[in-house]
Amino acid sequence: MIYSEILQEKNRIQVKLSVESGSAHEYLIRSRLAAEEIARSYGFSFKYAELSENNKVSESPLKGKMQQDLKTVLSEIGKWLTSENGSEM
């Protein structure tokens, strides 16, 4: 597996946030704030989907190739996480 600077930075931030957080909820809040800060530093921001009454996304804001790319990226992340978890056991 290629271990890039991006993965090193992601791991560093995750460890830092984990150590600084007193609970899982606090970790999630800190993670979201860190991600938003990093996004701003690169000149973009997150747009969160509106949830319907039953807490499901009513319609994806992503369309076409962007939506397909997201599915591909999420699939690859899932495969990577599975392989990482399997190799550590």
C-alpha positions as CSV (number, residue, x, y, z in Angstrom):
1,M,0.0,0.0,0.0
2,I,1.2,3.5,-0.8
3,Y,1.5,5.5,2.4
4,S,1.1,9.1,1.4
5,E,1.6,12.4,3.2
6,I,-2.2,12.8,3.2
7,L,-2.7,9.6,5.1
8,Q,0.1,10.5,7.5
9,E,-1.6,13.8,8.2
10,K,-5.1,12.2,8.5
11,N,-3.7,9.7,11.1
12,R,-1.9,12.4,13.0
13,I,-5.1,14.5,13.2
14,Q,-7.2,11.5,14.3
15,V,-4.8,10.6,17.1
16,K,-4.6,14.2,18.2
17,L,-8.4,14.6,18.3
18,S,-8.8,11.3,20.0
19,V,-6.4,12.2,22.8
20,E,-8.0,15.7,23.3
21,S,-11.6,14.4,23.3
22,G,-13.4,13.3,26.4
23,S,-16.1,11.3,24.6
24,A,-17.0,9.9,21.2
25,H,-19.5,12.8,20.7
26,E,-16.8,15.4,21.4
27,Y,-14.4,13.5,19.0
28,L,-17.1,13.7,16.2
29,I,-17.6,17.4,16.8
30,R,-13.9,18.1,16.8
31,S,-13.4,16.0,13.6
32,R,-16.2,17.9,11.8
33,L,-14.7,21.3,12.8
34,A,-11.2,20.2,11.8
35,A,-12.5,19.0,8.4
36,E,-14.3,22.3,7.8
37,E,-11.2,24.3,8.8
38,I,-9.0,22.2,6.4
39,A,-11.6,22.6,3.6
40,R,-11.6,26.4,4.1
41,S,-7.8,26.4,3.9
42,Y,-8.2,24.9,0.4
43,G,-10.9,27.3,-0.6
44,F,-14.0,25.2,-0.5
45,S,-16.7,24.4,2.0
46,F,-19.0,21.4,2.8
47,K,-22.6,21.5,1.9
48,Y,-24.7,19.2,4.1
49,A,-27.8,17.6,2.8
50,E,-31.2,18.5,4.2
51,L,-32.8,15.6,6.2
52,S,-36.5,14.8,5.8
53,E,-38.7,14.1,8.8
54,N,-37.6,10.4,9.0
55,N,-33.9,11.5,9.0
56,K,-33.2,10.3,5.5
57,V,-31.6,12.4,2.8
58,S,-34.4,13.5,0.6
59,E,-32.3,14.0,-2.5
60,S,-28.6,13.9,-3.1
61,P,-27.2,17.3,-4.0
62,L,-24.6,15.4,-6.2
63,K,-25.5,14.6,-9.8
64,G,-24.0,12.7,-12.7
65,K,-20.3,12.0,-12.6
66,M,-19.8,13.6,-9.3
67,Q,-22.3,11.3,-7.7
68,Q,-20.7,8.2,-9.4
69,D,-17.2,9.4,-8.3
70,L,-18.4,9.6,-4.7
71,K,-19.7,6.1,-4.8
72,T,-16.4,4.9,-6.2
73,V,-14.4,6.7,-3.6
74,L,-16.6,5.4,-0.7
75,S,-16.3,1.9,-2.1
76,E,-12.5,2.1,-2.2
77,I,-12.3,3.6,1.3
78,G,-14.5,0.6,2.5
79,K,-12.1,-1.8,0.8
80,W,-9.1,-0.1,2.3
81,L,-10.6,-0.1,5.8
82,T,-11.5,-3.8,5.5
83,S,-8.0,-4.6,4.5
84,E,-6.4,-2.4,7.2
85,N,-8.6,-4.0,9.9
86,G,-7.9,-7.5,8.7
87,S,-4.1,-6.9,8.6
88,E,-4.0,-5.6,12.2
89,M,-5.9,-8.6,13.7
